[in-house]
Amino acid sequence: MKAISKQDLILEAIIKAYLEDNLPVGSAELQTKMSIGISASTIRSYFNKLCNEGILTQLHISGGRIPTTNALKKYWIEKLKTDTAIVFGSLNNIKNALREYELYCALEFYDNEELKEVIKIQNRFLLLVFNNSEVTISYSDEAARFLNELLGFNIYDLRSIASRVGFGELCTKLDQMLVGKVLFQEGENVLYEMTRENDDRFLYDYFKNVKAILELKDGIYFEEIVPSGYMVVKRGAKIGNESAKMFCLGRLNTDFESFFNKAKEI
């Protein structure tokens, strides 16, 4: 196992301290928060080094330091793992944690719907048969060949593929199957604030729309879909016996890790 350097320990400590209060952190303050003994003068020395490297910044000459936007992005990419589902005690826990950490969250509950069969009907329609549902689309030889190659795919992967290849009719029909499954949305004030700051009504409409959840793969997103200073986390979740996809949006300097831990509490 690679040893953690003193610089990395100091950087992680200052980021955690900053996430607690969103205030600049001084060397003496950070010294009291660290679990290992490092002198304030050593911390100041590393502060200067990290500032020169563009990892920390100092808002005022006499003030403490804060992590830069790039430092926070790197921290969250390394800290938050989205490849496994997180287990929550209840929806109530999630609601309480959302209010405390001021995040927007949507949960999309789903069944394991897979494409089982593609049936041609009088050269006019294709009937797509899933585990518990059926939808029809217009017939074409190309569509029939395309869909028969996707037998066994679940509805989420199918929706993603249809979007990538521009199969609009199929996207619409799958959206109709999925839209009723988004049964939980909380923290709209975060969307209002983001919209107001950026004077862009599209942001609110987009993230309130189910497509924001359906089209994203699990992962962490920054400026590619949200304004600078915000981030999105998409990941699997389990609440009781129900599986879901979880979509969380908030400011980059919100303690997402503490939110997830708080929401998990029973």
C-alpha positions as MATLAB code, in Angstrom:
seq = 'MKAISKQDLILEAIIKAYLEDNLPVGSAELQTKMSIGISASTIRSYFNKLCNEGILTQLHISGGRIPTTNALKKYWIEKLKTDTAIVFGSLNNIKNALREYELYCALEFYDNEELKEVIKIQNRFLLLVFNNSEVTISYSDEAARFLNELLGFNIYDLRSIASRVGFGELCTKLDQMLVGKVLFQEGENVLYEMTRENDDRFLYDYFKNVKAILELKDGIYFEEIVPSGYMVVKRGAKIGNESAKMFCLGRLNTDFESFFNKAKEI';
ca = [
       0.000    0.000    0.000;
       1.329    3.409   -0.972;
       2.188    5.612    2.007;
       0.145    8.794    2.300;
       2.340   11.878    2.169;
       2.166   14.677    4.695;
       1.010   17.010    1.928;
      -1.892   14.707    1.032;
      -2.922   14.462    4.692;
      -2.933   18.236    5.036;
      -4.849   18.698    1.793;
      -7.534   16.193    2.771;
      -7.811   17.768    6.222;
      -8.262   21.293    4.866;
     -10.863   20.164    2.336;
     -12.847   18.374    5.053;
     -12.603   21.415    7.329;
     -13.715   23.702    4.503;
     -16.690   21.484    3.663;
     -17.882   21.698    7.281;
     -18.291   25.497    7.349;
     -17.427   26.788    3.838;
     -15.000   29.234    5.454;
     -11.257   29.770    4.911;
      -9.113   27.546    7.138;
      -6.009   28.793    8.947;
      -2.951   26.745    9.869;
      -3.553   26.936   13.629;
      -7.194   25.880   13.197;
      -6.248   22.980   10.942;
      -3.607   21.811   13.418;
      -6.324   21.282   16.055;
      -8.452   19.295   13.614;
      -5.770   16.854   12.476;
      -5.397   13.477   14.138;
      -1.613   13.470   13.786;
       0.797   15.994   15.224;
       1.998   18.501   12.634;
       3.198   21.943   13.664;
       1.367   25.051   12.494;
       4.551   26.290   10.803;
       4.829   23.044    8.797;
       1.181   23.365    7.796;
       1.801   26.966    6.668;
       4.726   25.779    4.580;
       2.525   23.204    2.831;
      -0.225   25.805    2.442;
       2.198   27.987    0.476;
       3.310   25.037   -1.644;
      -0.293   24.020   -2.401;
      -1.175   27.624   -3.289;
       1.758   27.792   -5.706;
       0.506   24.571   -7.321;
      -3.002   26.002   -7.741;
      -4.588   23.534   -5.321;
      -5.394   26.033   -2.555;
      -6.132   29.732   -2.775;
      -6.079   32.607   -0.297;
      -8.946   35.067   -0.570;
      -7.311   37.692    1.689;
      -3.676   38.259    2.633;
      -4.332   37.738    6.340;
      -6.963   35.020    5.898;
      -6.879   31.245    5.722;
      -6.943   29.059    2.634;
      -9.683   27.320    0.708;
      -9.454   24.546   -1.915;
      -9.775   25.592   -5.544;
     -12.570   24.353   -7.776;
     -10.225   21.865   -9.442;
      -9.066   20.561   -6.061;
     -12.667   19.945   -4.986;
     -13.474   18.168   -8.255;
     -10.482   15.847   -7.859;
     -11.420   15.230   -4.217;
     -14.966   14.170   -5.074;
     -13.897   11.968   -7.975;
     -11.536   10.109   -5.632;
     -13.841   10.109   -2.607;
     -17.244    9.145   -4.021;
     -17.577    5.693   -5.557;
     -20.656    5.348   -7.751;
     -20.132    1.803   -9.027;
     -22.039    0.170   -6.155;
     -25.541    0.841   -4.844;
     -25.867    2.614   -1.516;
     -28.365    1.223    1.022;
     -30.627    3.699    2.831;
     -32.742    3.047    5.903;
     -35.806    4.970    4.700;
     -37.042    7.784    2.481;
     -37.518    9.839    5.627;
     -33.802    9.689    6.349;
     -33.037   10.903    2.843;
     -35.515   13.793    3.157;
     -34.038   14.928    6.478;
     -30.478   14.744    5.159;
     -31.442   16.686    2.011;
     -32.827   19.526    4.112;
     -29.681   19.602    6.260;
     -27.232   19.596    3.338;
     -29.357   21.615    0.886;
     -29.304   19.240   -2.078;
     -31.765   18.428   -4.835;
     -32.491   14.724   -5.180;
     -34.680   12.528   -7.386;
     -35.143    8.787   -6.990;
     -36.209    6.643   -9.915;
     -37.593    3.320   -8.723;
     -37.424    0.549  -11.267;
     -38.200   -3.049  -12.069;
     -35.822   -5.271  -13.969;
     -37.607   -4.820  -17.305;
     -35.779   -6.547  -20.186;
     -36.653   -6.693  -23.876;
     -37.913  -10.263  -24.331;
     -39.421  -10.330  -27.814;
     -39.954   -8.201  -30.921;
     -43.116   -9.105  -32.856;
     -44.002   -7.780  -36.324;
     -47.690   -6.881  -36.731;
     -48.948   -6.703  -40.346;
     -45.850   -4.846  -41.526;
     -47.248   -1.790  -39.735;
     -46.035   -2.056  -36.157;
     -43.424   -3.673  -33.958;
     -44.629   -4.931  -30.596;
     -41.841   -4.786  -27.997;
     -42.469   -7.264  -25.199;
     -40.820   -6.669  -21.807;
     -41.154   -8.647  -18.558;
     -44.241   -6.768  -17.407;
     -44.988   -4.258  -20.171;
     -45.467   -3.890  -23.908;
     -45.079   -0.945  -26.285;
     -45.608   -0.538  -30.036;
     -43.605    1.490  -32.543;
     -43.822    1.951  -36.299;
     -42.497   -0.944  -38.379;
     -39.378   -0.804  -40.545;
     -36.911   -3.488  -41.537;
     -34.082   -1.443  -40.013;
     -35.896   -1.050  -36.683;
     -36.726   -4.767  -36.571;
     -33.105   -5.778  -37.185;
     -31.814   -3.210  -34.705;
     -34.148   -4.278  -31.891;
     -33.670   -8.008  -32.413;
     -29.971   -7.450  -31.764;
     -30.896   -5.908  -28.389;
     -32.982   -8.772  -26.993;
     -32.152   -9.265  -23.315;
     -31.110   -5.625  -22.785;
     -32.748   -3.877  -19.843;
     -34.938   -0.846  -20.444;
     -32.332    1.637  -19.167;
     -29.573    0.439  -21.484;
     -32.091    0.288  -24.329;
     -33.166    3.886  -23.652;
     -29.527    5.022  -23.624;
     -28.736    3.267  -26.919;
     -31.884    4.628  -28.578;
     -30.888    8.153  -27.523;
     -27.350    7.764  -28.890;
     -28.516    6.565  -32.309;
     -31.338    9.116  -32.580;
     -34.217    6.619  -32.395;
     -36.688    9.272  -31.233;
     -39.903    7.233  -31.376;
     -38.406    4.483  -29.243;
     -37.053    7.027  -26.734;
     -40.518    8.552  -26.382;
     -42.218    5.193  -25.833;
     -39.626    4.069  -23.268;
     -39.896    7.426  -21.478;
     -43.633    6.837  -21.153;
     -42.909    3.500  -19.499;
     -40.385    5.021  -17.102;
     -41.790    8.444  -16.234;
     -44.241    7.123  -13.654;
     -41.436    5.484  -11.733;
     -39.883    8.748  -10.532;
     -41.785    8.858   -7.265;
     -39.499   11.079   -5.215;
     -38.170   14.577   -5.847;
     -36.989   16.862   -3.054;
     -34.967   20.065   -2.693;
     -36.396   22.140   -5.538;
     -35.067   25.282   -3.819;
     -31.586   24.227   -4.965;
     -32.794   24.208   -8.583;
     -34.434   27.622   -8.111;
     -31.224   29.072   -6.688;
     -29.069   27.619   -9.490;
     -31.528   28.949  -12.082;
     -31.596   32.411  -10.493;
     -27.814   32.650  -10.243;
     -27.359   31.761  -13.898;
     -30.491   33.513  -15.213;
     -31.368   30.376  -17.166;
     -34.854   28.883  -16.801;
     -33.762   25.922  -18.918;
     -31.699   24.595  -15.991;
     -34.756   24.235  -13.765;
     -36.916   22.671  -16.462;
     -34.208   20.220  -17.509;
     -33.416   18.869  -14.051;
     -37.072   18.632  -13.055;
     -37.647   16.531  -16.168;
     -37.231   12.775  -15.884;
     -34.798   12.780  -18.831;
     -32.078   14.230  -16.629;
     -32.173   10.953  -14.707;
     -32.793    8.553  -17.560;
     -29.990    9.723  -19.833;
     -27.129    9.865  -17.339;
     -24.897    6.928  -16.543;
     -23.762    6.438  -12.955;
     -20.947    8.815  -12.135;
     -19.971   12.333  -11.072;
     -20.613   15.326  -13.337;
     -19.483   18.942  -13.314;
     -19.575   21.655  -15.993;
     -20.556   19.188  -18.708;
     -24.154   19.371  -17.420;
     -24.311   21.936  -14.575;
     -22.955   25.481  -14.130;
     -19.530   26.015  -12.587;
     -19.635   25.594   -8.809;
     -22.207   22.760   -8.900;
     -21.968   19.005   -9.270;
     -24.195   15.979   -9.874;
     -23.886   12.478   -8.466;
     -25.795    9.635  -10.144;
     -25.693    6.224   -8.461;
     -27.648    3.132   -7.593;
     -29.635    2.981   -4.361;
     -31.717    0.576   -2.319;
     -34.499    1.702    0.007;
     -35.989   -1.241    1.839;
     -36.640   -3.904   -0.789;
     -36.853   -1.435   -3.670;
     -34.036   -0.647   -6.081;
     -33.630    2.850   -7.490;
     -31.368    5.227   -9.334;
     -30.419    8.271   -7.260;
     -29.756   11.688   -8.794;
     -28.257   14.337   -6.469;
     -27.409   17.923   -7.423;
     -25.792   20.568   -5.262;
     -22.949   22.998   -4.829;
     -19.421   21.722   -5.231;
     -18.600   22.787   -1.665;
     -21.480   20.769   -0.159;
     -20.350   17.774    1.884;
     -21.846   15.035   -0.294;
     -20.033   12.308    1.616;
     -21.574   13.378    4.939;
     -24.964   13.632    3.246;
     -24.808   10.008    2.075;
     -23.627    8.860    5.512;
     -26.368   10.815    7.272;
     -29.056    9.499    4.921;
     -27.904    5.917    5.564;
     -28.485    6.157    9.315;
     -31.266    3.917   10.634;
];
